[in-house]
Amino acid sequence: MAEDPAGCEGNTPGFGATTPPTYHLAAMTVEVTWVEYGRPAAAALAGTLARAKAGDPLAPVCVVVPSNHVGVSTRRLLASGTAGPVCPGSSGIAA
């Protein structure tokens, strides 16, 4: 049974039955890539996300953006698939 870090084990029926396996927690790295503004930047981000997700569409990935509207527009662009697939066999992002 999975460990319950929130202390909800006694309150949640069947805890652990549907809990997905945890991802390997490794030290985070920072990667900086200089690209042109616009579509080249979106394509570079899609490629970086594809490498980070390594074929798992639900693998957690953190992208830092300067503001909320930049995050929303970037998420929508990636979800549309216009910048390229983030995971093999899919046109956009899964979540």
PAKOL-815962 format. One record per residue (C-alpha): residue number from 1; residue in one letter; x, y, z. Coordinates in steps of 0.1 Angstrom, whole numbers, always signed. Last residue first. Example, Ala and Ser with C-alpha at 12.3 -4.5 7.8 and 13.67 -1.06 7.14 Angstrom:
2
<torro: 2&tigu: S&x: +137&y: -11&z: +71>
<torro: 1&tigu: A&x: +123&y: -45&z: +78>
***
This chain:
95
<torro: 95&tigu: A&x: -31&y: +179&z: -190>
<torro: 94&tigu: A&x: -24&y: +157&z: -220>
<torro: 93&tigu: I&x: -3&y: +180&z: -241>
<torro: 92&tigu: G&x: -8&y: +183&z: -279>
<torro: 91&tigu: S&x: -10&y: +162&z: -310>
<torro: 90&tigu: S&x: -5&y: +128&z: -295>
<torro: 89&tigu: G&x: +11&y: +96&z: -308>
<torro: 88&tigu: P&x: +46&y: +104&z: -294>
<torro: 87&tigu: C&x: +44&y: +129&z: -266>
<torro: 86&tigu: V&x: +49&y: +167&z: -268>
<torro: 85&tigu: P&x: +39&y: +168&z: -304>
<torro: 84&tigu: G&x: +48&y: +199&z: -325>
<torro: 83&tigu: A&x: +43&y: +236&z: -321>
<torro: 82&tigu: T&x: +9&y: +235&z: -336>
<torro: 81&tigu: G&x: -2&y: +207&z: -314>
<torro: 80&tigu: S&x: -32&y: +227&z: -301>
<torro: 79&tigu: A&x: -23&y: +218&z: -265>
<torro: 78&tigu: L&x: +12&y: +234&z: -268>
<torro: 77&tigu: L&x: -4&y: +267&z: -281>
<torro: 76&tigu: R&x: -30&y: +266&z: -254>
<torro: 75&tigu: R&x: -4&y: +261&z: -226>
<torro: 74&tigu: T&x: +17&y: +289&z: -240>
<torro: 73&tigu: S&x: -13&y: +313&z: -242>
<torro: 72&tigu: V&x: -23&y: +304&z: -206>
<torro: 71&tigu: G&x: +13&y: +307&z: -193>
<torro: 70&tigu: V&x: +19&y: +340&z: -210>
<torro: 69&tigu: H&x: -14&y: +353&z: -197>
<torro: 68&tigu: N&x: -4&y: +343&z: -161>
<torro: 67&tigu: S&x: +29&y: +361&z: -161>
<torro: 66&tigu: P&x: +67&y: +355&z: -164>
<torro: 65&tigu: V&x: +66&y: +318&z: -172>
<torro: 64&tigu: V&x: +82&y: +289&z: -154>
<torro: 63&tigu: V&x: +77&y: +254&z: -169>
<torro: 62&tigu: C&x: +74&y: +225&z: -145>
<torro: 61&tigu: V&x: +71&y: +189&z: -159>
<torro: 60&tigu: P&x: +51&y: +161&z: -143>
<torro: 59&tigu: A&x: +48&y: +129&z: -164>
<torro: 58&tigu: L&x: +13&y: +125&z: -177>
<torro: 57&tigu: P&x: +21&y: +121&z: -214>
<torro: 56&tigu: D&x: +48&y: +95&z: -206>
<torro: 55&tigu: G&x: +70&y: +93&z: -238>
<torro: 54&tigu: A&x: +102&y: +107&z: -222>
<torro: 53&tigu: K&x: +84&y: +136&z: -205>
<torro: 52&tigu: A&x: +116&y: +156&z: -203>
<torro: 51&tigu: R&x: +125&y: +149&z: -239>
<torro: 50&tigu: A&x: +90&y: +159&z: -251>
<torro: 49&tigu: L&x: +90&y: +190&z: -229>
<torro: 48&tigu: T&x: +123&y: +201&z: -245>
<torro: 47&tigu: G&x: +109&y: +195&z: -280>
<torro: 46&tigu: A&x: +77&y: +214&z: -272>
<torro: 45&tigu: L&x: +98&y: +243&z: -257>
<torro: 44&tigu: A&x: +120&y: +245&z: -288>
<torro: 43&tigu: A&x: +89&y: +245&z: -311>
<torro: 42&tigu: A&x: +73&y: +273&z: -290>
<torro: 41&tigu: A&x: +106&y: +293&z: -292>
<torro: 40&tigu: P&x: +108&y: +288&z: -330>
<torro: 39&tigu: R&x: +71&y: +299&z: -332>
<torro: 38&tigu: G&x: +76&y: +332&z: -316>
<torro: 37&tigu: Y&x: +108&y: +348&z: -304>
<torro: 36&tigu: E&x: +141&y: +334&z: -317>
<torro: 35&tigu: V&x: +160&y: +308&z: -296>
<torro: 34&tigu: W&x: +184&y: +309&z: -267>
<torro: 33&tigu: T&x: +183&y: +277&z: -246>
<torro: 32&tigu: V&x: +186&y: +276&z: -209>
<torro: 31&tigu: E&x: +183&y: +243&z: -190>
<torro: 30&tigu: V&x: +179&y: +242&z: -153>
<torro: 29&tigu: T&x: +182&y: +208&z: -136>
<torro: 28&tigu: M&x: +160&y: +194&z: -109>
<torro: 27&tigu: A&x: +175&y: +168&z: -85>
<torro: 26&tigu: A&x: +158&y: +135&z: -89>
<torro: 25&tigu: L&x: +125&y: +123&z: -77>
<torro: 24&tigu: H&x: +116&y: +92&z: -96>
<torro: 23&tigu: Y&x: +79&y: +93&z: -103>
<torro: 22&tigu: T&x: +54&y: +78&z: -79>
<torro: 21&tigu: P&x: +32&y: +49&z: -90>
<torro: 20&tigu: P&x: -4&y: +60&z: -95>
<torro: 19&tigu: T&x: -28&y: +59&z: -65>
<torro: 18&tigu: T&x: -59&y: +39&z: -75>
<torro: 17&tigu: A&x: -59&y: +12&z: -48>
<torro: 16&tigu: G&x: -37&y: +33&z: -25>
<torro: 15&tigu: F&x: -65&y: +45&z: -4>
<torro: 14&tigu: G&x: -94&y: +20&z: -6>
<torro: 13&tigu: P&x: -117&y: +42&z: +15>
<torro: 12&tigu: T&x: -102&y: +76&z: +23>
<torro: 11&tigu: N&x: -105&y: +87&z: +59>
<torro: 10&tigu: G&x: -81&y: +63&z: +77>
<torro: 9&tigu: E&x: -54&y: +69&z: +51>
<torro: 8&tigu: C&x: -58&y: +106&z: +50>
<torro: 7&tigu: G&x: -26&y: +116&z: +68>
<torro: 6&tigu: A&x: -14&y: +138&z: +40>
<torro: 5&tigu: P&x: +18&y: +118&z: +34>
<torro: 4&tigu: D&x: -2&y: +85&z: +29>
<torro: 3&tigu: E&x: +24&y: +58&z: +19>
<torro: 2&tigu: A&x: +12&y: +35&z: -8>
<torro: 1&tigu: M&x: +0&y: +0&z: +0>
***
